[in-house]
Each structure stands twice: as structure tokens, then as C-alpha cells.
């Protein structure tokens, strides 16, 4: 098992991805049987992390053959497995969060020590996670129990937000980077849901900053928690992503190879902006 890092040619109109140059190869054959994900470091271009079924491996990717800097094995009873992982964009980008079985485990990549964890995040397998770029301690999770949950990892007894609007496994969850009350979830029920988590978003604190005589006055129509719109696929949807440049555009990819590019409804857009 390995991960190849490819170089995209500097051309204006790239119409093919064939024969791209491999600039770095990360050989994970000694760290597990299955590569779950490889994630570039958010701030340091010479580092990346690979999550296999049993290890988290930090790499130096400056050379053509990546060099392993840190190797964190997964420990536990009954041979647990990692399912995915993602960098914590806060804490100086020194933490990496993994999903294993129904739990979250976050490691300090400077030492390999466990920084924090949340047990029993979902009643079944955790499939994906995503950090809120506007609220430091909020992380969203989804899993085979059909739930979307948002956790404040300072207080882990229960989630601060939970919805079960899908009828099957939820494979992907993504916060909107600009308007964090908007969340995408993709599921095996062949649907992508655009939902509102306005009650726990960063924009929910706007009223507290107003003068006393202005509080309670509606300056704009607030979104209610729950599904806002959805798009249908013909098969299981495994991935949904927001555009990094346009906050009102998102893409979804299903098992049958169908890629959909969708827009947030104009009425919702104006409701948020005005």
C-alpha cells in the first residue's frame, strides 16, 4: 500500500490527468493493510499524515521517497481500526484527529501522545469528521447510525447538536467555511442534505453583541435548525465538498460515478446575507 503525490502541470487548460509526474511516494506497506486517507499539513508544505487501518504516520515529503517522522499505532482490544482522520486547524496545527470504531482520538504530532478523545461519538461506526473553521472547539461527525452530530470537545458528555435526517449510513460531513450554520451530509440513501445548525453556529452570537435596546429585534430572518434543501443521486453518495472559493456552490460524488455541482438556493442565500 502506498500514497503517490502528483504534480499538476502549470498549464492554463488542463484537459487530462493522465501521465502526471509522481514527485513523492509514501510507502505504507509496513504500517497497515489499507490506506484510509492522506492529508497535507495545513501550514507546513513539507509534511503530511497518512491514516491506515492501524497507524497514523507523519511524513516528511520533501524527498521523492517520503520519510516517516512519527508512527502512532492504534491500541485497543478486539483489533480496532481507523476509518479516517483530519488535521485540527487550531492548536498551531499540532493535533491530528482520527475516527476509530465509534470514537474520536486526537494525537499531538509533536510527541505522539493522546491529546483528547471522545468515546461513543456514535452508536455505530464513525465515517467522517470536520472542524468548524469559525468556532475553535466544534467538530462535526457522522456515521452508520444515520446521525449528524456536532461536539464541543471541551465538554464531551453529549453533543451540542444532533440530527437524524438520513435513512441510511452518512459517509461525509462538511461545514461551510464562510457560513458555518450550513452543513453538507452525504449518505447511502442517495441524498445530499444541506442542513442548518444555526443554533450552534458562530453567527448565533450576533445578538449578544447588540445594545440592550436593539436585542430581540430581527435584523434578518434567522434559519431554523434542520434540512434546508437536498439533491438526489441514483446511488449511494460517498463524498460532498464545498467550493473553497464560492460559498454557495458544492459538489457531490456517488458510487455510480455521477458528479453533481449544486448551488444553494437563491432564497436561502439572501436569507443569510440580508
C-alpha positions as CSV (number, residue, x, y, z in Angstrom):
1,X,0.0,0.0,0.0
2,X,1.2,3.5,-0.8
3,X,0.2,7.1,-1.5
4,X,1.5,8.9,-4.6
5,X,1.8,12.7,-4.5
6,X,1.4,14.0,-8.1
7,X,2.4,17.3,-9.7
8,X,-0.2,19.2,-11.7
9,X,1.4,20.8,-14.8
10,X,1.3,24.6,-14.9
11,X,-0.9,25.0,-17.9
12,X,-4.0,27.2,-18.4
13,X,-6.3,24.5,-19.8
14,X,-5.6,21.1,-18.3
15,X,-7.9,18.7,-20.1
16,X,-6.4,15.4,-18.9
17,X,-4.9,14.0,-15.7
18,X,-3.1,11.1,-17.5
19,X,0.7,10.8,-17.1
20,X,1.1,13.2,-14.2
21,X,4.5,13.2,-12.6
22,X,4.8,11.4,-9.3
23,X,7.0,13.7,-7.1
24,X,6.7,11.8,-3.8
25,X,5.8,8.2,-2.8
26,X,4.7,7.3,0.7
27,X,5.2,3.6,1.3
28,X,2.8,2.5,4.0
29,X,3.2,-1.3,3.5
30,X,4.8,-1.6,6.9
31,X,2.1,0.4,8.7
32,X,-1.1,-1.4,7.7
33,X,-3.1,-3.1,5.0
34,X,-5.4,-0.3,3.9
35,X,-4.8,3.4,3.4
36,X,-7.8,5.4,4.7
37,X,-6.6,8.9,3.9
38,X,-3.5,11.1,3.4
39,X,-3.8,14.7,4.5
40,X,-1.4,17.6,3.8
41,X,-0.3,19.6,6.8
42,X,-2.4,22.9,6.9
43,X,0.6,25.1,7.4
44,X,3.8,23.2,6.6
45,X,4.1,22.2,3.0
46,X,6.8,19.6,3.7
47,X,4.6,17.4,5.9
48,X,1.6,15.1,5.5
49,X,-0.1,12.4,7.5
50,X,-1.3,9.1,6.3
51,X,-4.0,7.1,8.2
52,X,-4.0,3.4,7.6
53,X,-6.3,0.9,9.3
54,X,-3.9,0.6,12.2
55,X,-1.4,3.5,12.2
56,X,-1.1,7.3,11.9
57,X,2.1,8.1,10.1
58,X,3.6,11.6,9.9
59,X,5.8,12.1,6.8
60,X,8.5,14.4,5.6
61,X,7.5,14.7,1.9
62,X,10.5,16.9,0.7
63,X,12.2,13.8,-0.9
64,X,10.9,11.6,-3.7
65,X,10.6,8.8,-1.2
66,X,8.8,10.2,1.8
67,X,10.5,9.7,5.2
68,X,8.4,8.6,8.2
69,X,8.9,11.1,11.1
70,X,6.4,9.7,13.6
71,X,4.4,6.5,13.7
72,X,1.4,6.2,16.1
73,X,-0.1,2.7,16.4
74,X,-3.7,2.2,17.3
75,X,-4.0,0.4,20.6
76,X,-7.1,-1.3,22.0
77,X,-9.0,-4.6,22.5
78,X,-10.5,-6.6,19.7
79,X,-8.2,-5.2,17.0
80,X,-9.9,-1.7,16.4
81,X,-9.3,0.1,13.1
82,X,-9.1,3.7,12.0
83,X,-11.6,4.8,9.4
84,X,-10.4,8.4,8.6
85,X,-8.6,11.4,10.1
86,X,-8.2,15.1,9.8
87,X,-5.9,17.9,11.0
88,X,-7.1,20.2,13.8
89,X,-6.7,23.6,12.2
90,X,-6.3,25.2,15.6
91,X,-3.7,24.4,18.4
92,X,-0.9,25.6,16.0
93,X,-1.9,22.7,13.7
94,X,-0.1,20.3,16.1
95,X,-3.1,17.9,16.6
96,X,-4.5,15.3,14.3
97,X,-7.9,13.8,14.9
98,X,-8.8,10.2,13.9
99,X,-12.0,8.2,13.9
100,X,-11.8,4.7,15.1
101,X,-14.9,2.4,15.5
102,X,-17.4,4.7,17.4
103,X,-14.8,7.0,18.9
104,X,-12.6,10.1,18.2
105,X,-9.0,10.1,19.2
106,X,-6.8,13.2,18.7
107,X,-3.0,13.0,18.9
108,X,-0.2,15.6,19.4
109,X,2.0,15.1,16.3
110,X,5.0,16.5,18.2
111,X,5.1,13.7,20.7
112,X,2.5,11.0,19.6
113,X,0.6,11.3,22.8
114,X,-3.2,11.3,23.0
115,X,-4.3,15.0,23.4
116,X,-8.0,14.4,23.8
117,X,-10.7,11.8,22.9
118,X,-14.5,11.4,22.8
119,X,-15.8,7.9,23.5
120,X,-19.1,6.7,21.9
121,X,-19.4,9.6,19.4
122,X,-21.9,7.4,17.5
123,X,-23.7,4.2,18.3
124,X,-22.1,2.7,15.2
125,X,-19.1,3.3,13.0
126,X,-17.9,6.9,12.6
127,X,-17.4,7.6,8.9
128,X,-16.2,11.2,8.7
129,X,-15.5,14.3,10.7
130,X,-14.9,18.0,10.0
131,X,-13.8,21.1,12.0
132,X,-15.7,24.3,12.2
133,X,-13.3,27.0,10.8
134,X,-15.2,29.7,12.7
135,X,-15.6,28.0,16.2
136,X,-12.4,26.6,17.7
137,X,-13.8,23.8,19.7
138,X,-16.6,22.5,17.4
139,X,-16.1,19.3,15.4
140,X,-18.9,17.6,13.3
141,X,-19.2,13.8,13.0
142,X,-21.3,11.4,11.0
143,X,-21.7,7.6,10.9
144,X,-23.6,4.4,10.3
145,X,-26.3,5.3,12.8
146,X,-27.5,8.0,10.3
147,X,-26.8,10.9,12.6
148,X,-25.0,14.2,12.1
149,X,-23.6,15.5,15.4
150,X,-21.6,18.5,16.5
151,X,-19.3,18.2,19.5
152,X,-17.6,20.8,21.7
153,X,-14.6,18.7,22.7
154,X,-14.2,20.6,26.0
155,X,-17.4,19.1,27.2
156,X,-17.9,15.6,25.8
157,X,-20.8,14.2,27.8
158,X,-23.2,14.9,24.9
159,X,-23.2,16.7,21.5
160,X,-24.2,20.3,21.3
161,X,-26.2,19.5,18.1
162,X,-27.6,16.2,16.7
163,X,-29.9,15.4,13.7
164,X,-31.0,12.2,12.1
165,X,-32.4,13.2,8.7
166,X,-30.9,10.4,6.6
167,X,-32.4,6.9,6.3
168,X,-29.0,5.1,6.0
169,X,-25.3,5.5,6.6
170,X,-23.8,9.0,6.5
171,X,-20.4,9.0,4.7
172,X,-19.4,12.6,4.6
173,X,-19.9,15.8,6.6
174,X,-18.6,19.3,5.8
175,X,-19.0,22.7,7.4
176,X,-19.3,25.7,5.1
177,X,-16.1,27.6,5.5
178,X,-17.8,31.0,5.3
179,X,-21.2,30.4,6.9
180,X,-20.8,27.7,9.4
181,X,-24.5,27.2,10.1
182,X,-24.6,25.5,6.7
183,X,-23.6,21.8,6.8
184,X,-23.5,19.2,4.0
185,X,-24.0,15.5,4.6
186,X,-23.8,12.7,2.0
187,X,-25.5,9.3,2.6
188,X,-26.1,5.8,1.3
189,X,-29.7,6.8,1.0
190,X,-28.6,8.5,-2.3
191,X,-29.2,12.0,-1.0
192,X,-27.0,15.0,-0.1
193,X,-28.6,17.2,2.5
194,X,-27.9,20.9,3.1
195,X,-28.8,21.5,6.7
196,X,-28.8,24.4,9.1
197,X,-27.1,24.2,12.5
198,X,-27.8,27.9,13.2
199,X,-28.4,27.4,16.9
200,X,-24.7,26.5,17.5
201,X,-23.1,28.5,14.7
202,X,-20.7,31.4,15.2
203,X,-23.4,33.7,13.8
204,X,-25.7,32.8,16.6
205,X,-23.8,35.1,18.9
206,X,-24.6,38.3,16.9
207,X,-27.5,39.4,19.1
208,X,-25.3,39.2,22.3
209,X,-23.1,42.0,20.8
210,X,-26.0,44.4,20.2
211,X,-27.0,47.2,22.5
212,X,-29.7,46.3,25.1
213,X,-32.4,48.4,23.3
214,X,-31.7,46.5,20.0
215,X,-31.8,43.0,21.3
216,X,-34.8,40.9,20.2
217,X,-35.3,43.0,17.0
218,X,-34.9,40.9,13.9
219,X,-32.3,42.4,11.7
220,X,-32.7,39.4,9.3
221,X,-34.7,36.2,9.1
222,X,-33.0,33.5,11.1
223,X,-32.6,30.0,9.8
224,X,-34.2,27.2,11.7
225,X,-32.2,24.0,12.5
226,X,-32.8,21.1,10.1
227,X,-32.7,20.3,6.4
228,X,-32.9,23.3,4.0
229,X,-32.5,21.6,0.6
230,X,-31.3,18.4,-0.9
231,X,-30.1,16.8,-4.2
232,X,-30.9,13.3,-5.3
233,X,-28.4,10.8,-6.8
234,X,-29.3,7.4,-8.2
235,X,-26.8,5.6,-5.9
236,X,-25.0,5.9,-2.6
237,X,-23.3,9.3,-2.2
238,X,-19.8,9.0,-0.6
239,X,-18.5,12.5,-0.8
240,X,-19.7,16.1,-0.6
241,X,-17.5,19.2,-0.7
242,X,-17.9,22.9,-0.6
243,X,-16.1,25.1,-3.1
244,X,-13.1,26.7,-1.4
245,X,-13.7,30.0,-3.3
246,X,-17.5,30.2,-3.8
247,X,-19.5,29.7,-0.5
248,X,-22.8,29.0,-2.4
249,X,-21.5,26.1,-4.5
250,X,-21.0,22.4,-3.5
251,X,-20.2,19.2,-5.3
252,X,-21.2,15.6,-4.6
253,X,-20.0,12.2,-5.9
254,X,-21.9,8.9,-5.9
255,X,-21.0,5.3,-6.3
256,X,-22.1,5.2,-9.9
257,X,-19.5,7.9,-10.8
258,X,-22.0,10.7,-11.1
259,X,-20.7,14.1,-10.1
260,X,-23.2,16.8,-9.3
261,X,-22.4,20.5,-9.0
262,X,-25.1,22.3,-7.0
263,X,-26.0,25.8,-5.8
264,X,-27.5,26.9,-2.5
265,X,-31.0,28.2,-3.3
266,X,-31.1,31.9,-4.0
267,X,-33.8,32.4,-1.3
268,X,-31.5,30.8,1.3
269,X,-28.6,32.8,0.1
270,X,-30.4,36.1,0.5
271,X,-31.9,35.0,3.9
272,X,-28.3,34.5,5.2
273,X,-26.8,37.6,3.6
274,X,-29.5,40.2,4.2
